[in-house]
Every structure is written in structure tokens, then in C-alpha cells.
């Protein structure tokens, strides 16, 4: 695993929690799902769109999980 596969150590500029999932937005625009199995969920160009980006990340994950079922 390279260092680009891990969440930045700098403080997030915005954080939103949905149920048991926490999304963190960093200055470089990267959106991360936090936790033991955290991952980069995408990029956000405008921090005001964090909620929409979280919606899209959840929808994308639901589609991926449906393909595996």
C-alpha cells in the first residue's frame, strides 16, 4: 500500500456523519470514509457539496455491493 492509499493526516475541512459512517473532506478535495476499513470515496470540488458527494458515494457503494450479490 502506498501513502496515496491512506487518508491524509491533516485535519479535515469538513466532516459529516451518517449512521455509522463518517465522511471526511480534506483540503485537496479528497473525500474519505473513516474507520477500520476506510477508503477514498471520491473528490469534491466545492465543500458546500459535501452532503451530495456523500449521497453519491453511498449510491456507488450500494451498486457495487448489488453486483457482488
Steps between C-alpha positions, in 0.01 A plus 500: 500500500639838405457818697245621244267220617466640850298791631704819536619567853404867477180614667189460286330821385154344534360186658153352479367193677224281358396217722817306570691651206717810532608695192799736518583762237860620478656816352610315187134417430530132587198348672574213738286250684658460842533189708687171518432435131503862387542591135510795265141555387578760234578868454293810573567828320274710723480432876138621495422183303620263774153360571436436130842335464422273798167408335679409178766298684230301681314440174820384329577259785143363490538430127835328552358285780197407285735380225673268749174348624 
